Amino acid sequence: MRKIAAGLFISLDGVVESPEKWTGPYFNDQVGQAVGALMAGNDAMLLGRTTYEGFAAAFGGQSGGMADQMNDTPKFVVSGTLTSADWQNSTLISGAGDAVAEQVRELKQQPGRNIGNERQLDPGELAPPA
C-alpha cells in the first residue's frame, strides 16, 4: 500500500502560515535539493484547494526544472468547492467526508510510490476554536 508523505515548510520559530511570503529570501540551491529529494520519493500529489490553486498559478504554463516535475506529476485535489481541476494531470476528489476518505483509500491501493502532500496552511486553520 502506498503511503501519504507530508511535506511542510516550517521556520525555526514554528511559523507555517503563508510560506510564499517568507521562504523566498531563504530558498537557495540547498533548499531546492532538499525539496527535490523529498519529491523524488513520490509519484503523485494529494493537494487541497488552496495549495492546488497556488501551485497551478506558479507552475501551470511554465516549463523547465521544477515546473516540468510539478506539471508532469499526477495531482489529486480534494475540494468541496472546486467543480474542475484543469491544471495538467489533475484529478478532482470531492464529496462528503466518507466518500473522500474512500477515494483516498482507493488511491493508496493503486501501485506506485508515495503520494506527496505538500501543504499551505490557511490562517483560519491556525486560529483557536471559538
CORSULJO-V991720 format. One record per residue. N is the residue number from 0. RES is the residue in three letters. PSI is psi in whole degrees, -180 to 180 (NA if undefined). D_LAST is the distance of its C-alpha to the last C-alpha in Angstrom with 2 decimals. Layout:
((N	RES	PSI	D_LAST) (N	RES	PSI	D_LAST))
This chain:
((0	MET	136	38.28) (1	ARG	155	36.61) (2	LYS	154	33.62) (3	ILE	119	30.58) (4	ALA	112	30.82) (5	ALA	139	27.71) (6	GLY	136	28.25) (7	LEU	126	25.71) (8	PHE	130	26.56) (9	ILE	134	25.14) (10	SER	168	26.44) (11	LEU	-26	27.81) (12	ASP	14	24.93) (13	GLY	9	22.35) (14	VAL	128	21.49) (15	VAL	-14	21.06) (16	GLU	138	19.49) (17	SER	59	22.07) (18	PRO	-25	25.21) (19	GLU	-19	27.39) (20	LYS	-22	26.81) (21	TRP	-11	27.92) (22	THR	-26	30.07) (23	GLY	-53	32.94) (24	PRO	-21	34.74) (25	TYR	-5	34.74) (26	PHE	115	35.67) (27	ASN	-173	39.30) (28	ASP	-38	41.79) (29	GLN	-45	40.60) (30	VAL	-42	36.98) (31	GLY	-40	38.40) (32	GLN	-39	40.50) (33	ALA	-44	37.59) (34	VAL	-43	35.56) (35	GLY	-40	38.76) (36	ALA	-40	39.35) (37	LEU	-42	35.91) (38	MET	-25	36.50) (39	ALA	-27	40.05) (40	GLY	-4	38.93) (41	ASN	151	37.15) (42	ASP	13	38.80) (43	ALA	163	35.78) (44	MET	141	32.21) (45	LEU	115	29.06) (46	LEU	150	26.70) (47	GLY	173	23.54) (48	ARG	-47	23.87) (49	THR	-48	22.73) (50	THR	-43	25.09) (51	TYR	-50	27.79) (52	GLU	-39	27.83) (53	GLY	-45	28.01) (54	PHE	-42	30.78) (55	ALA	-40	32.65) (56	ALA	-37	32.75) (57	ALA	-38	33.93) (58	PHE	-27	36.47) (59	GLY	133	37.46) (60	GLY	-5	40.93) (61	GLN	166	41.54) (62	SER	160	44.09) (63	GLY	141	45.20) (64	GLY	-126	43.66) (65	MET	-35	39.95) (66	ALA	-43	39.85) (67	ASP	-44	42.43) (68	GLN	-45	40.52) (69	MET	-41	37.23) (70	ASN	-37	39.06) (71	ASP	-23	41.21) (72	THR	133	38.58) (73	PRO	135	37.30) (74	LYS	132	33.64) (75	PHE	120	31.41) (76	VAL	118	28.39) (77	VAL	120	25.44) (78	SER	140	23.86) (79	GLY	-3	22.73) (80	THR	-29	23.64) (81	LEU	145	26.89) (82	THR	-12	30.08) (83	SER	159	32.35) (84	ALA	93	32.57) (85	ASP	-10	35.68) (86	TRP	142	35.89) (87	GLN	132	38.89) (88	ASN	34	38.59) (89	SER	141	35.10) (90	THR	131	34.10) (91	LEU	132	31.03) (92	ILE	119	29.17) (93	SER	174	27.14) (94	GLY	-175	26.35) (95	ALA	165	24.01) (96	GLY	-50	22.58) (97	ASP	-36	25.75) (98	ALA	-40	28.04) (99	VAL	-46	26.51) (100	ALA	-41	26.73) (101	GLU	-41	30.34) (102	GLN	-38	31.25) (103	VAL	-41	30.03) (104	ARG	-45	31.99) (105	GLU	-39	35.01) (106	LEU	-42	34.68) (107	LYS	-26	34.71) (108	GLN	-19	37.85) (109	GLN	151	39.77) (110	PRO	149	42.22) (111	GLY	-176	41.32) (112	ARG	-166	39.73) (113	ASN	159	36.07) (114	ILE	116	33.42) (115	GLY	143	31.63) (116	ASN	85	27.88) (117	GLU	136	27.37) (118	ARG	151	23.84) (119	GLN	128	22.18) (120	LEU	135	18.47) (121	ASP	139	16.47) (122	PRO	-31	14.32) (123	GLY	-26	11.31) (124	GLU	-21	12.15) (125	LEU	-17	11.92) (126	ALA	140	8.53) (127	PRO	152	6.41) (128	PRO	147	3.79) (129	ALA	NA	0.00))
